Each structure stands twice: as C-alpha cells, then as structure tokens.
C-alpha cells in the first residue's frame, strides 16, 4: 500500500529507505533507485540524487510518471536524506560499500561493537576503531576520513538545496569537496567565478540571504569581474575603459562609484585584473581587463611579433620563381594581387589574406600548399569551426582540422578547455594556414599562437567585412588595423563567379549599394511581403511546400533560414516554432522531450549553443570528444528510459543526458551570428523589423555570403535599403592594436 501523500509546492512526497542502486552517474548525480516506502511498498525513483547509497533514509518530492519500458516510476524533483539510526540500518548502510575500506564483514564487527554510536565513533573517535581486530591505526584514520568526506557531501546537499538544483550542487562539491559549505558561506561570490553554471545574480541572492552587506569588498570585486565577463560575452569587449567599467559595475551593485574604484584597485593588486594606458587623440585612456583576457591579448601580440621576426624568409627572386613554376605546371595565370599574396606568405612570417566571395582566396591556398610541399615544409590547414574546416578540406583536397582538434583539445572536468598542444608541447608543422579568421576570438587565437613554434609561418585568411567573432575580441580586424604585418585584400571577382548574383550582390552590399532584386532565373530572389506575420508565413511555406515542389530532393535538408533577430514574429524563436510544426509535426511514432518552453522531437533540426569539450561522439569505430557552439544536427532518437537524446551532427553521433539539453536549441532558423563559418545550399533571409543594431551592412553581407547556390530575401525592400545604408559597426573595446603598434603602457 502506498503511503499517504502530502503535497509540497505541488509535489508529492515519499519517505523511505534506498533498497538498491540500479544506476548512478557520479558526474551529474542522476540515479535510478529501488526505494522502500514507510508503507512497505517497493517503488522505483529516478532523478538527480547525487551521493545516495543503499540503506540511506530519504524523503523525496516529485510526481508519478509512466515509463514506456519500465512502467510506473516516481520522478524526483527535490530530496532530503539523513543517516540511518538503528543498528540494522546502520549495518546495511556501511555494508553497501559507501565508505571505502569497509566491507560487509568489517562493518558488521564495528556495528556489533559500537551499536548506535557507530557513526559518532567513525566521525569523532577514529582511534577507538583499533579496538576491532584487524583495524590498524592507519586504516582507522582512512576509514574516518572517508566517513567525514561523506558527511561533507551530506552537509553540502542540505546547505545548497535552498539555492541551487542538485546538478549544480554536484558541480560545487566536485570542485570544492568537503570545504564547499564553509567556502560558500565565507564568500558566496567565489561560486560564480569558479563554478560553471552559477551567475552573479544567483550568488548575490545567496549572499543577501546569508546577510552579507552590499558594500562587502568581495561582492564589489565579484561585481567588477562579472561586468567584465558580461561585456565580453554579450558585446565582444576584451576590456573596458576604467570609467565606463566603474559606472556599469556601480549600477549593477547599487553602490557608489568610489567603492567600485576601490574594488578595481584591489583586483589589480591581487593580479585578478590588469590595466593598460593608451595615448589617444582625446588624451590618455585606461583600459581594465580580467586576467584571462589580458593574458590572451598579450600572448597574441607577443607571439605574432616573434613569429614574424624568427621566420626564415625567402628572397623575392625565389618566391617569383616558385610562382612562375606554379603557373607553368598548373596552366594558370594568377592575378596580380594573388601573386602578391603568395609572395607575401613565402617572404614573411605572418601574412594576412582577405577577400570576399569569388575573389580567389582558395586558389591562393592551393598554390601555397603545392609550393610549401615542394620546399619540404609541413603544413597544417585549420579553421575555427567544423563546417569551415570541412569546406576548406573539400576546396583544397587536403586535410583540414578545426583549431581545437589541431591543438588536441581535451576537457579538464570543470567545463574548461585544455590543449595538449601548447607552449610546452609545440605543433610540429612549419606552416599554419588558418581560414575564416574573422571567427577567431582572443582565447582561441592565443591558444593557437602559443602552440606555434618559433620560425613557423602563419597565414591568416578571412573576410574582413563579415561580422566579428562570437567570442570576445576582434582579432582579424585588429591585426590588419595595426599595419604591423603584410596584408593583401583580393578585390577582383573572377569570371566563373561573375555569373552568380550571390557573389555580385554580396559585393554590391559591401560597397554600400542596393543588391539587384529584379533578375529572375538566377540564384538570388526577392519576394516582397509587408508585415512580419506575412513574412513568417511565406518563409514557412517556402520551406515546407514551394522549394520542395520546385527542387525536390535537391534542397532536402539544405535550406537554412537565417534571421537578423531572435525576437519578433519573423525572428528565430517564432520561426522555429512554425517550422517545427510544418516540417516535423507531432506523430505517434515520434518521441518527444520537453525542456523549458521547448519541445524536442525526433527528426528536429537542432544547434549546440555552447562549446562542450566533454561530449563524446562516435563516427563508425572512431570515438572523439567535443561539440561546439554553432554545430547543427538532427535528433535521431529520444530514449525516456535512459533519459537520453541522440543527435547526428553530419556523420557524428552524440548522446545527451537529459540534464544537458539546455545546450541545445532548434535550428530550423538561426541568427546571422550563429551562422558564421557555415555555408548552406539555400539561404532564406527575412527582411523584417528589428533593432537598428541588427540591421547593418556587415550583418546583411554575412547572411548573403552563407549561401552556396541560392539566396531568397522575403520581406520589405526598405529593410534591405536600411541595412545597406547602415554601415555602423559595433565597437569592441580591445587593446590588441595598441599592443601590436607598441602604444600600450602597462
């Protein structure tokens, strides 16, 4: 008989003992347990219940669910636990193996000797354990230490349950161990600085409940660091002018600016923040960084300068001879700027090559690969994203890797990337060619340059007119702006590309001219629509009906809707709902999983929205790690019994635990920023209402250049005109130009 149910915040409650552990994931705390209620009913309970062992008494809060494979289960949302109190339960608990060093026989001897005082002896009087035959003083200390560790786990679960979910508590305990509660009470702001998934607002709320004053220096310092990290994540700044930082942090913290200035000074004394002084036309400006951004930016500048100085350069005559041989053997005549780009890469340590679509960047790369090979130099081709690397490989017929893979990235257990290739284990290649460099943020660029050996050549290739990287910094732009290294911008559109309106319209947009919209039977189409609702309806109809009817399987899976904005009726959020219903409607045979306000369904197109270096993927017999921000795949299957969801990213199969689904969102429609580095056969761009900062020329240009075969604009021509006219680029505060130019004073 089931025990009497009591309601807590709308959740049912069960009390009883853990009879058996069916499954337990130590990393995220998810468990499936046999649970004996106080009414002598054996049930299955499932949910995030970290560090639970057989014999423990639990009170669990949740709801009854029906699992298609395993039947009726109790889904746990919250839980409480306490140690067993009678001798039989104590023996069962200790015999379960929860305390290392205690097997069933040894546990029985201890409980027989100390009875209900066993736990007190284990925690406070380990020397008493030596009264038991076979337990030495050293073993007694080890057993007691392990038991106290378990006590720390229980204390952490009880303390943090009022502030965070169980999964977050697991991360806290895994990071801080038995001192977690003490450290959090002493300085709750350390949580948002050290624990993945805890923001400043949550730590600040906890601190307020603990009675910490709003003028507390730890709060002020944490607020300053949060302001820096928020601006890096949201706006791409690697640093902020000190006056701006102080005012923004003071507003966040609701304190006087003078107090924030004291916090900034304290952070600098502690080495957790740094500042540099710049001489500008308006006078002297002071920029403040958190230490990680400061170190990354300084590394980029120092390594670039070193590479350019230490490379063994070819003589101009030699480079001209290599170019002439390539033209003769390949039956090709390079354009003047292409020759200059090739010569630059042969004669210098650091070279920059930019250009829009159809200007021949790939032709230059192919020539360099052949020339460097003939010189006996080892070359690494890489790009910031998997899609960009794949496209580079296909266009050059040479192996290309992501920068992460080139650096042999791994995961350190705290959500942070670690690279096996670094300043202590340098890359062996003599030439590093990096494509899509507009996507390189300062952190990834610093990691790559740290691992590049002195004397190697670095060739940076990109489109300087595209949007800057999603991550902090404006690396390609700043390197070009410094004028410290040779750079060539290819401008000539070659004959094979002149017939493409995608190419010619992209260049027109970039020049500030309206694209041609009235030419039919080409690869660039405009469908006039007024009003966001009508735009959204037309976009949905194109994807679900018109394009499949006109082109059949040629467009299957190859159409990507790219929007300037997430919000509005023609933004990604609403279009994803409409397109999911039109392209992948509910069906009896399709399993679903609701996460937040989203419903993930088998067959849905989804995107990974943050780098996760811990996710395992399989490709045939190959196993690897890492799924990255912007990767797009399709939900292959959902397994409610295993609490998992499987996604296929091109040819890689990745399984997500249900607790990790906050890293996915639908990708029937994506923002222009999320499309960077990718290309799609067909791009549909809604010309709808959006904030002025999202109706810019470089955003329009970036969207159009994502298309390989066809662009379809849907909406108001006046929006296109506004985007072409709006050449405003969002300013990013960085100090890289000054560092490269030598104008930064530490």
N, C-alpha and C positions, 0 to 999 in steps of 0.2 A: 504493500500500500504506500502511495506517495505521501510524503509529509505535508502538513498544512502549509500552503503557500502564502507568504507575506509579500507585499509589494513595496519596493524601494525605488523611488523615481521611475515608476512604471515598469520596473524589472522584477521578475520573480526571484525568490530566494530558496536555496537548498543548503542544508548543513549536514556534514557527514565526514567520512574518512576516505582517503585515497587507498583503494584496494589494489590497484595495479597501474603501472605506467605503460600504456600501449605505444605511445610515440612522444618524443620530446626533442625539440630543436633548441640546442643550447645557445645559438646565436641570437634568435629573436624571441625565445621564450614560448613559442607555440607548442601546445601539448594536447594529447588525447588521453584521457584517464578513465579507468573504471572507478566509479565513485559509489560508496555505500552510504545511503542517507540514514539519518537518525530513525527513520521509519522502516529500516531494514529492506530498502529497495535498492537494487544494484542498477545504476544507470551509467551512461557514457556522457562525460562532459568534455567539451572541446573549447579551445580559445587560448589567448595569451596568458599563461600561468607559469612564469619563469621560476626555476629553482624549487619546484614542487617534487616531493618524494613520497614513496609508498609509506603509509602509516600516518601521514600528517592529517590533522583535522582542518577542514576548510569550510568557510561559508562563501558560497558563490552566488552571484547575481547575474541574471540573464534571461533567456527565453528558450522555450522548446522549439526545435526545428526538426524538419524531416529530411534526412539524407537519403537520396535515391538508392544508394548502395547499402548503407548501414542502418537505415531506419531512424527511429526517434533518438535525438540527441539533445543535450542541453548546451546551448551556445552561451559561453561565459563572457560577460562584458566587464565585470569587476569581481574581485575576490579578496577574502581575508583568510589568513591562516594563523594557527597557533600550534605550539608543540603539544604532543600528547602528554597526558598527565598520569594515567595509570600504568602499572608495570607492564602489562601485556602489550599496550600500545607503544610504550617506550621501546620495548624489546623489538617489536615489529619494525618500528621506525629505524632503529640503529642497525638491524639486520638487513635492511634494504640496500646497504652499500652507500648511503648518503654521506657518511663520514669515512673518508679514506683511512685505511689502517684498521678498520673494524669489520671483521667478518661476522657471520652468524654465531659461531662458537664463542669468539671473544666477547661479542656483545652480550651473549647470554650470561657469561661469567660476571661481567660488570654489573648487569642489571640484578642478577641474583645477589650480589654483594652489597650494592648501594640502594636498590629498590627505587622508590620515587624520588630520591635525592640524586639520581644518576646525572641529570642534566646540570645540576649545580656543581657536582664534582668535576664534570668534564670542562665546564667553563671557568671555574674559580679555584679548583684544588687538584690540578693535574698530578701533583706528586702522590696523591692518595691512590692513584691508579696502579702504582707499583706494588700495592698490596695484592694485586691479582697476579697469579702465576703466569709467567711468560711475557709480562709487560715491563720493559726496562724504562729507566728514567727518560731516555731519549725518545722512545716510542710514545710514552705518556705525553710528552710535550708536543709531539707531532699530532697525536690524536686531539689534544686540547686545542691546538692552533687551528686545526681544520674545523672543529666544532665552533670555535669563536668566529671563524670565517662565515660559517652558515648563519650564525647569529647576526652577523653584519648584513647578510643578504636579507634576512627577515626584517631587520630594522630599516633597511633601505626600501623594501617593498611597502612597509607600513607608512614610512615617512613621506615618500614621493607619490603615493597613490592619490593624495589630495591635490596634487599639482599636475601630474603627467600620467599618461597611459602606461600600461605595463611594458609595452615595447620600448618606450623611451627610458623607462626605469632600468631595463636590461642594459641599454647602452651606457647609462650613467654608471651602473655597478661594474660593467665590464671595463670601463675606463678608469674608475677611481677605487674600485674594490671596497674593502671594509671601512675605509675612511669617507665613503661617499656622503653619508648624512652629516658628519662633522664638517666636511669641506663646504657642503651646500649651505649649512647654517652660518658658517663663518663668512662666506662670500658667494651668495647665490648667482652673482653675475659671472662667475667663472663657468657656470653651466653653458651660457650662450656663447662663450668664447672657445670652449673646449669640446662640447658635446654636439654632434650632428643632430639637427632637427629641433634644437631649442633656440628660439629667437629672443631678442632683448625684451620684448613685451612680456613674454611668459616669465622670464627670470625676474623682471621688475615687479610683476604682480606677486610672485612668490616672496620677494624681498619685502614688499609692503606688508604682506600678511605676517612676516616674521618681525615686523616692527623696525625695519631699517630706515633711517631718516633719508629724505630725498637729497640732502646735501652730503650724504656719505661719499667719501672720496672714491671708494671702489665703484659706486654707482656712477659717479661722474666720469671716471675713466672708461668704464664699460660703455657708457653712452657715447663718448667720443669715438671709440673703436667701432661701435655699431654704426654711427653716422658715416664713417669712412667706408665700411664694408657695404652698407646700403647703397651709397652713391656709386661704388664700384659695380655692384650687381645691377642696379637699375639704370645707371647713366654712363657707365664705362669709364669713370674717372679713376685714375690710379692714385690721385692725391687731391687735396682741396686747398685753396688759399686759406691761411690760418684764420683770417677774419670771418670768412664765409663758414668755415667749419665750426668756429666758436658760436656763431649766431644760430646755426642749424641745430647744433647739439643742445644749446641753451633752450631752444624752443621745444625740442623733444623732451628734455628733462624737467622743463618748467623751473629753471633756476636762473640766477644772474649770470651774464656772460663772463664776469670776472672769475666766478667759480670754475667755469669751464676752461678758462685760460690757465688756471692753476692745475687743472687735471691734465691739460695738454703738456704743460711743463713737466709734470710728474711722469707721464708716459715716456717723454723723451729722455728723462733722467734714467728711467728703468730700461731703456732700449726697446720698448714695445712700440714706439713711434719714432719717426725721424723727420727732419725737415731740411729743405734746401732753400737758398735765397737766390732769386733771379733778378737780373737787371733788365727792366723792360722800358719801353718808350714812356710809360706812365710813371716810372720810378721802380723802386725795389719791391719785389713781391716775395712773400714767404709761403712755400708750399709744404703741407704736412702729409705724411704717409703713415700707414701702418707698416710694421717692419717687413712683412712678406712682400708687399708691393714695392717698397723701397729697394729691397734686395733684388727682386726680379728686374726692375728697371735698370738698376746699376749693373747687374750681370749682363744684360743685353748690350748696353753701351760698351762696357769693357771688353766683352768677347768679340763684338763686331770690329772694334778698333784693332784688337790683337790679330784677328784673322786677316784683316786687310794688310797688316804690316808684315806678317810672317809667311804669307803665300809666296812661293817661287813663281814669279811672273814670266810669261813668255814674251819674247821680243815681238814687236809689231810685224816684222818680216815673217816670223814663224807663224803667227796667227793668220796672216794673209795667205800664207802658203796652205795652211790647213783648210781655210775657207775655199780657196781655189780648187783644191783636190776634191772637196765635197761636191762642189758644183759640177766638176768634170765627171766624177763617178756616179753621181745621182742624176745627172742630166737636168739640173735645176739651176735657175739663176735667182739668187737671193736678192731681195730689195735692199736698198742702201741701209735703211735702219735695221734690217735683220742682220746684215753683215756687221754693223756696229755692235749689235747686241752679242753676237757670237764672239767677236773680238774682245769685247769687254770681259766676258766670262773667262776667256783664256789669259787675259793680261792682268787680271785683278783678283784679289782675294774675296771681295764682296761685290756682287753685281746685282742690280735691280732691273727687272724687265716688266713693263706694264703694257697694257693694251686691251681694247675692247674686243667683242666677238668678231671673228673673221679677219683679224689683223695679222695672223700668222705666228702666234706665240708657240704653238705646238711644233711648227716647222723648225723654229729655232732650237727647241728642246731636242728634237730628233737629231739635228745636226750636232749638237753638243754631245749627245750620248755616243755617237759614232766617233767623234774626234777624241773624246776622253778615253774611249775604249782603245783606240789606236795608240794612245800615249801610255797605255798600261795602267791607267788610273781607275780605281774602284769608285763607282757612283751609287749613291742612294737617292732614289726618287721617292718623295713623300708629299702628303697633303694633310691638312688638319682633320678632315672627316673621311669616313669610309667611302662615301659616294664619290667624293672628289678624287680620292686615291684610285678607285676603280676606274673612273673616267680617264684619269691620267695614264693608267696602265693600258687601257684599251686604245688610246690615241697614239701612244708611243711604242706599243708592242714590247714593253719592258715592265718588269715587276715594279710596282709602286706600293708603298705601305702608308698607313696612317702614321703620323708623327708618334702617336702613343705606342704603336707596335714597333716602330723603328727603335724607340728608346726602351723597349722591353718593359712596359709598364706592368706593375702589379699593385695589389691592394694591401694596405697595412692594417686593416681591421677596424679603422676608425673613420672610414669614408674618405680617406686621403690617398692621392696617387703617389706611388713611389716608382722611380725609374731605375732599372738595373744599369742602364747606360747613363753615366753622369760624369762629373769632373774626375772621379776616381776610376772610372771604367769607360774610357772614351770610345766613341764609334771608330771603327777601323777604316771607314770609307774616306777617300781622298777628296771627293766632291759630294756636296749635299745640295740637291735641287729641290726646292720647296714650291709647290704650286698653291694657288688660292691663298696667297699670303694676307689678303685683306681680312681673312678669318683668324689669323694668329693673334691671340691675346698675349699679354705680357708674361703670364705664368708659363704658358706652353712654349713661347719663344725663348724664354730664359732657360727652360729645361733643355730644349734642343741645342742652344748655343753652348750651354755648359758641357754637353757631351760631345761637341765637335772639336776634334783635335787641332792644335796649332798647325798652321801650314796648309790646312784644307781649304778648298774653295767653297764658297757659299753663293748659290744663285737663287734669288728670291723673285718669284713670278706671281703676278696678280693683276687685278683690275682696280686701279686706284679710285675709280669713280663709283664703285659699289659701296654698299653700307659697310661700316667698320665692324669689327668682331663683336660677337655677343658678349664675350668676356671683357674685362677691363683693359683699357689701353687702345692705342691707335697705331700699332707697330709699323705697318707698311707706310702709312701716311707720314709718320714722324721720321722714319729713315729717309724717305725721299725729301721731306722738308728740310732736313739737316744739311743736305748737299754735301755730305761727308764722303759719299760713295758714288761710283759711276752708275748712272741710270739711263735707260732708253725707254721712251714711250712709243710703241708702234701705233701708227695712225692710219696707214693705208689699208683700205678694205680690198681684199683680193677678189679677182674675177669670179671665182666659184661662190663667193659669199654675197656678191653684189645682187644676185637674183633673189635673195632672201629678204623679205620685208622685215623679218625679225631683226636681222642684222642692221639693215639701213635705218629702220625706225629706232632701234636702240641707240645708234649713234646720233640720230636727229634729236632724240630726247636729251642725250648727254650734252649736245650743243645748245640746248635751250630752245629747240624748235618743235612744233607740233608733229607727231608721227602721222604718216599717211594712213587714213582710216577708210577711204572710199574705194580701194582697189579690191576687186573680187578675184576668186580663183588663185589665191596665193597662200601664204602661211600666216597672215595677220588679219584678223577680222574684228569688226566693231559692231555690236548690237546695241542700238540706242534704247535705253529704258530710263524712266523717271520714277523716283521713289525707291527707297531701299527694299520695300516689300516686293515690288515688281522685279527688282534686280535679283533678289534672293530666289524668287520663283523661277526666273529664267535660268539662273545658274543651276538650280536643281534639275530643271527639265533638260538642260544640255547634258548633264552628267548621266541622268537616268534614261533618257529617251533619244534625243536628237543625235548626239555623237555616236552612240552605239548603232542606231539605224543607218547613219551615213557611212560609218567606217568599220563597223563590225568589230571583229577581234583585234583589228589594228590598234584600237585605242583601249582595249581591255586592260585595266589596271594602270594605264599610262596617263590618265587625266589627273591633274593636280590643281585644285582651287587655291589661289594664293591671295590673301587679303591684307590690306594695309593695317586693319584694326581687328582686335578681338571682339569689340563691343558693337552693338547695333544690330539691326535685322540682317544686314549683309556682312556682318563680322564673322569671325571663325566660330564663335561659340554657338550662334544660332544656326549658321550654315551646317555645322557638324551634326546638329540635331535633325535638320531637314534632310541632309544627305544620307545619314544613317537610316532614317525611315524609308527613304526612296531606294537606296542601293542595297541595304541589308536589313529588311524588315524582320520583326519577330516571327519565329516559326517554331512549331512544336519540337522539331529536331535540333534546334539551336539552343545551346545552354547560355545562360546569362549570369552576370555578376554585377550587382550594384555597388558602386564606390562613390561616396559623396553624393552629388546630384547626377552622376553619370551612370549609364548602364552599358557595361561592356558585353558584347555579344560575339559569339563565334562568327568569324568572317569579317569583323570590323577592321578597318584600317586605323592603326594607332601609331603614336610617336612617343619615343623616350624623351623626357623633358629635362633630364639632368644626367650628368656623367655618373655612371655606376661601374666602378672598376672591379666589383666583386661578383657581378652576374656571370654565370658560366654559360657559354654557348657551345653547341655541337654542330659540326658540319661533317656528316659521314662519320669517319673514325677519328676526326680531328676534334680536339677539345681546346677551347680558349677562354679568355676572360675579358669582360668589358663590353658594355653597351653605352653608347654616347648620345649626348644631347643632340636631337635632330634626326636620329635614326628612325626610319619609318618601316613598319612591318604590318603583318596581318595576324589577327588572333586565330590560331589554328584549333585550339581546344580549351575548354574550361572543365576542370575536374573538381566538383564540390567536395568529394570525399577526401581528396588530397589537399584541398584548399590551395589549388594552384591554377595558373593560367599560362598557356604556352603561346608564344608569338614567333612567327617566322620573319626574320629580317633578311630579305633576299634569300640566301641559302643557309642562314644560320638559325638554329632552333634555340630559343631561350625560354626557360621556365621561371615564372614569377610566383613567389609565395603571395597569397592574398594580402599580406601585410605590406607588400612592396608596390601595390598598384597605384599609389599616389604618384609614382614616377611615370605613369602613362596618361596620355590623353588622346582623344580622337584626332585623326589626321586626314579626314576627307577634305577638310580645309585647314590650311596652316597660314601663319603670318609670314610676311616677307622676310622678317628677321630669321624665322625658323627655317626658311628655305635656302638660306645662304649655303653655298658649296654644293648644292644639289642641282641636277638638271632633270627635267621631265619631258616626255614626248609632247604633251599638250598642257598648256598653262591657261587657266581661266582667271582673269583679274577683274573683280567687281570694282567699278568706279562709283563708289558710294560715299555717303557723308562720313567724315572722320575728323579728328582733331587736326589742326594745321601742321603740327609736328609730324603727322603721319601722312601728309600729302606733300611730299617733297620730290624733287627731281631724282635724287640718287635712289630713293626707295622705288620709284616708278621704273627707273633704269634697271635696278637689281631684279625686280619682278619679271620684266620682259626678258632679260638675259638668262632666266632659268629655263626657258623653253628651247627644245631641240627642233621640233617640227611645226608647232602651231601655237599661236597666241590668240586668245579670244578676249576682247575687252567687252564688258557688259555694264552699261550704265550711262552716265551723263558725261557728254563730251566736255562740258565746262569743268568737271573734276579733273579730267586729263590735262586741260589747259592750266588749271591752277597748279597741278603737280609739276608741269614743265617749267612754269614761271618761278616756282618756289625753289630757289637754289640754296636755301638755308640749310646748313649742315649743323647738327647738334654738336656744340663744342664739348670736347673731352679734355679735362684737366690732366695733363701729363707733364713730366719733366724730361722726357727722352730726347727731344730736340736739343734742349739746353745741355744735356749731358754729352751728347754727340758733338755738339758745337763747342763744348768747353765752357759754357756760360753759367753752369750751376755751381754755386758755392755751398759746400756742406756746412 
